[in-house]
Amino acid sequence: MKAMKISEVRKLAVEEIRVKIMDSHEEMMKLRFQQVTGQLTDSSRLKVLRRDIARMETILRETERAVVEGA
């Protein structure tokens, strides 16, 4: 799976971003378990997933901040 682009994340609604963040956290947890047990074949996926989560959290924070400052 490819990394999400910023433009793709910005098109999503706030709730959709939150759901994607939760799903990504769950996927990362599963990948970490696979890594510990030696079943993980593509360890680069952890790095991509971690950066996707950070990207989504940043955009979520920007959106929330814009709403507060705009109010």
N, C-alpha and C positions, 0 to 999 in steps of 0.2 A: 504494500500500500504506500502511495506517495504522500509526502507531506502536504498539509493543507496550505493553500495560498491565503494571504491576508485578504485579498479581494473576496474570496469565497466566504471567509469568516465574517467579514463586514456585512455581507448580504443577509446573514442569518438574524433571526430575532433573538432577543436576550435569553429567553427560555430555551431556545434551541441550542444556543451556545452552552448554557449550563448543563443541558442533557449530554451534549457531546463531551464536555469536560468530565462529567461523571463516568461516561462510558469509557473514555480514554484512561481514566484512573483505574477502572476495573481491568481493562486490557493490560495496563502496565503491571498490575499486581499479578495477573496470570503469567505474563512473560517473565517476571522476576522469579516466580515459583519454578517455571520451566528452566530458567538459567541455573538455579540452585540445584535442581535435580539432574542437570546435564542434558535435558531434552531440547533446549533452545538451539536452533540451527542458525538463525539470523539475529545476532546480537545487535546489529546496527538499528534494528527496529526500536529498541529501547531509546536510543538517542533521538530518533525521529519523533517518537511519541512524546518524549519529554519536552521537546521543542514545540510540538503542536499544542500541548497543554499550556505552556508558557505564552504562546502566541494568542491562544483563545482567552486566557485570563487577562492578558494585557488589553485586548480589544474590549472585553467585558468591562474592565475597570474604566477605560476611556469613555465607553458609552454611558456607564452609570454616573461618571463624573460630569459629563456634558449635560445630563438630565438635571443634576443637582445645581450646577452653575447656571443653567438656562431657566431654572424656576424662580 
